[in-house]
Amino acid sequence: MDVFVTGDTTLRYEQNLTGRHLAIVVLSVNYWPILKDHAGKILAAIEVARPGWFVVADCGKFSR
């Protein structure tokens, strides 16, 4: 199975995965200083992902 990891939070509304062999893991943020502390959550999301699924890896939010 292939997994596509993205920071594009709107992708789930733009793509239909019905019948696809691809899983998509959506990161809640795409800012490296935040992501690097959440590698375990990202890996866990990848492990539970199944073909045709969207899975969100909640890594927090970016704030200034």
Backbone as JSON, one array per atom type, in Angstrom:
{
  "sequence": "MDVFVTGDTTLRYEQNLTGRHLAIVVLSVNYWPILKDHAGKILAAIEVARPGWFVVADCGKFSR",
  "N": [[0.84, -1.17, 0.0], [0.44, 2.25, -0.7], [1.23, 5.37, 0.8], [0.4, 8.7, 1.0], [1.73, 11.57, 2.29], [0.8, 14.7, 3.42], [0.61, 18.27, 3.82], [-1.55, 19.62, 3.02], [-4.49, 20.58, 3.97], [-6.96, 20.79, 2.75], [-7.17, 18.87, 0.86], [-8.68, 16.54, 1.25], [-11.24, 17.31, 0.6], [-11.08, 17.73, -2.03], [-10.39, 15.47, -3.42], [-11.43, 12.22, -4.41], [-11.21, 9.15, -3.01], [-12.31, 6.71, -3.47], [-12.12, 3.37, -4.35], [-9.4, 3.49, -4.72], [-5.92, 2.63, -4.27], [-4.48, 3.97, -2.48], [-3.56, 5.65, 0.48], [-4.1, 8.62, 2.37], [-2.36, 10.72, 4.47], [-2.91, 13.43, 6.39], [-1.29, 16.21, 7.57], [-1.67, 18.28, 10.39], [-0.33, 20.62, 10.46], [2.27, 22.26, 8.64], [4.84, 22.99, 9.37], [8.13, 22.73, 10.03], [9.6, 23.05, 12.6], [7.55, 22.46, 14.42], [6.53, 19.99, 13.51], [8.71, 18.19, 13.82], [8.7, 17.41, 16.46], [6.63, 15.68, 16.63], [6.87, 13.22, 15.41], [6.24, 10.6, 16.17], [3.41, 10.61, 16.28], [2.85, 11.05, 13.61], [3.93, 8.77, 12.39], [2.29, 6.85, 13.63], [-0.19, 7.51, 12.49], [0.34, 6.86, 9.84], [0.67, 4.09, 10.1], [-1.94, 3.19, 10.77], [-3.38, 3.88, 8.56], [-5.32, 3.04, 5.71], [-5.97, 1.75, 2.39], [-7.73, 4.11, 0.44], [-8.43, 5.75, 2.52], [-8.5, 8.81, 4.43], [-6.42, 10.11, 6.81], [-5.87, 12.01, 9.68], [-3.07, 13.5, 11.1], [-2.67, 14.85, 14.04], [-0.79, 17.4, 14.86], [-0.74, 19.71, 16.22], [-0.94, 23.31, 16.07], [0.22, 26.07, 14.1], [1.44, 29.02, 15.45], [2.13, 32.46, 15.94]],
  "CA": [[0.0, 0.0, 0.0], [1.15, 3.53, -0.75], [0.7, 6.42, 1.66], [0.8, 10.05, 0.62], [1.7, 12.44, 3.46], [0.68, 16.06, 2.92], [0.17, 19.34, 4.72], [-2.7, 20.25, 2.37], [-5.66, 20.18, 4.74], [-8.18, 20.8, 1.93], [-7.1, 17.79, -0.13], [-9.76, 15.57, 1.47], [-12.45, 17.81, -0.04], [-10.81, 17.88, -3.46], [-10.09, 14.18, -4.03], [-12.26, 11.07, -4.07], [-10.32, 7.99, -2.96], [-13.06, 5.48, -3.67], [-11.5, 2.42, -5.27], [-7.96, 3.75, -4.86], [-5.01, 1.84, -3.43], [-3.65, 4.99, -1.84], [-4.04, 6.28, 1.71], [-3.56, 9.96, 2.53], [-2.19, 11.2, 5.84], [-2.9, 14.89, 6.35], [-0.68, 16.81, 8.74], [-2.43, 19.46, 10.82], [0.55, 21.77, 10.29], [3.4, 21.91, 7.77], [5.94, 23.81, 9.86], [9.09, 21.76, 10.54], [9.88, 23.12, 14.04], [6.46, 21.79, 15.14], [6.44, 18.59, 13.06], [9.81, 17.35, 14.3], [8.38, 16.92, 17.79], [5.45, 14.82, 16.53], [7.16, 12.11, 14.49], [5.5, 9.42, 16.62], [2.01, 10.74, 15.85], [2.81, 10.9, 12.15], [4.14, 7.34, 12.12], [1.08, 6.13, 14.06], [-1.21, 7.76, 11.47], [0.72, 6.06, 8.67], [0.45, 2.68, 10.41], [-3.36, 2.85, 10.77], [-3.97, 4.24, 7.26], [-5.71, 1.95, 4.81], [-6.3, 2.26, 1.05], [-8.98, 4.84, 0.33], [-8.67, 6.53, 3.74], [-7.82, 10.04, 4.83], [-6.13, 10.08, 8.24], [-5.26, 13.26, 10.12], [-2.07, 13.43, 12.16], [-2.8, 16.11, 14.76], [0.52, 17.84, 15.37], [-0.91, 21.03, 16.78], [-1.15, 24.41, 15.13], [1.24, 27.09, 14.02], [1.03, 30.34, 15.93], [3.26, 33.38, 16.03]],
  "C": [[0.89, 1.24, 0.0], [0.43, 4.53, 0.15], [1.27, 7.75, 1.2], [0.64, 10.93, 1.85], [1.75, 13.88, 2.95], [0.29, 17.04, 4.03], [-1.03, 20.08, 4.15], [-3.98, 19.78, 3.04], [-6.96, 20.19, 3.94], [-8.23, 19.65, 0.93], [-8.25, 16.8, 0.03], [-11.06, 16.0, 0.8], [-12.31, 17.89, -1.56], [-10.62, 16.54, -4.17], [-11.05, 13.11, -3.53], [-11.37, 9.84, -4.12], [-11.04, 6.66, -3.15], [-12.4, 4.61, -4.72], [-10.0, 2.61, -5.47], [-7.16, 2.87, -3.91], [-4.08, 2.74, -2.65], [-4.33, 5.47, -0.57], [-3.39, 7.66, 1.8], [-3.52, 10.31, 4.01], [-2.01, 12.71, 5.74], [-2.32, 15.4, 7.67], [-1.44, 18.07, 9.11], [-1.63, 20.75, 10.65], [1.7, 21.34, 9.38], [4.64, 22.73, 8.11], [6.92, 22.9, 10.6], [9.38, 21.87, 12.04], [8.77, 22.49, 14.91], [6.43, 20.31, 14.79], [7.51, 17.69, 13.68], [9.55, 16.77, 15.68], [7.21, 15.94, 17.79], [5.65, 13.64, 15.57], [6.38, 10.86, 14.88], [4.04, 9.45, 16.2], [1.87, 10.54, 14.34], [2.99, 9.44, 11.77], [2.92, 6.52, 12.51], [-0.04, 6.31, 13.04], [-0.92, 6.95, 10.21], [0.41, 4.58, 8.9], [-1.03, 2.29, 10.36], [-4.04, 3.13, 9.43], [-4.23, 3.0, 6.41], [-6.06, 2.55, 3.44], [-7.68, 2.93, 1.03], [-9.3, 5.71, 1.53], [-7.93, 7.85, 3.72], [-7.63, 9.93, 6.33], [-5.44, 11.39, 8.59], [-4.28, 12.98, 11.24], [-2.08, 14.79, 12.85], [-1.49, 16.47, 15.44], [0.44, 19.23, 15.99], [-1.12, 22.06, 15.69], [0.0, 25.38, 15.19], [0.68, 28.39, 14.58], [2.28, 31.19, 16.08], [3.33, 34.01, 17.39]]
}
